[in-house]
Amino acid sequence: MLEKLKAAMARYEQITAALANPLIANDLQKFRDLLREQKQLTVTDIINLINNNISKEKRQQEVE
């Protein structure tokens, strides 16, 4: 789970950097595609990943 979270955060940072690149800004299709992908990697998604992980850990502790 932590690896998925790290990957999502890394991708979000890559997209943010790319959106700041003037060459990307001039390519409207690429710019829109990156904005859409960035929107999908919202804080809510990251919070959901964390909550799912916490739930899994609680279930494992109850089983043990």
N, C-alpha and C positions, 0 to 999 in steps of 0.2 A: 504494500500500500504506500509506504513511504517513497518507494521508487517511482510510483505513478505520480505522486504529488510533486516530487522533485522534477520529473520530466515535464509535467504541466507548467510548473513555475518557470522552468528553463525555456520552454517554447513561448510562453507569454513574454518573457524578456526579449527573446529573439524577434518576435513580431513587433514589439514596441520599438526596438532599435531599427528594424526594417522600415517601419512607418515614418521614422524620422529622416530616412535617407531620401534626398531630393530625386534620385533616379527612380525610386519606387513611386514617389508622389506623382511623377510625370506619367507613369503607367497606370491609368485609372482602373483597369480591370484587376491588375495585381494588387493595387491599393485597396479596392473593394473586397477582394478575396481575403486579404490579410485582416481587414477590419471585421469581417464576418467570423473568421477564425478566432480573432482576439475576443470578440463578444462571447463566443462559446466557452472560452477559458475565463469565466468570470469568478469573482470571489465566492459566489454562491456555490459554484461547482467544486471549488477547493474545500469549502466548508462541508459540503456533502461528503466528499472523500474522507475528510477527517472524522466526521460523525459516523460514517460506516465503519471506519477502522476502530473507533472507540467501542461501537456496538459489538464488533467481532471479538475484541479483547475481553469485554465483559462476559460474553457467552463462553469464551474459553476458560475464564476464571471460574465461572459457575460449574463447568463440567469437571474441572480439576478439583 
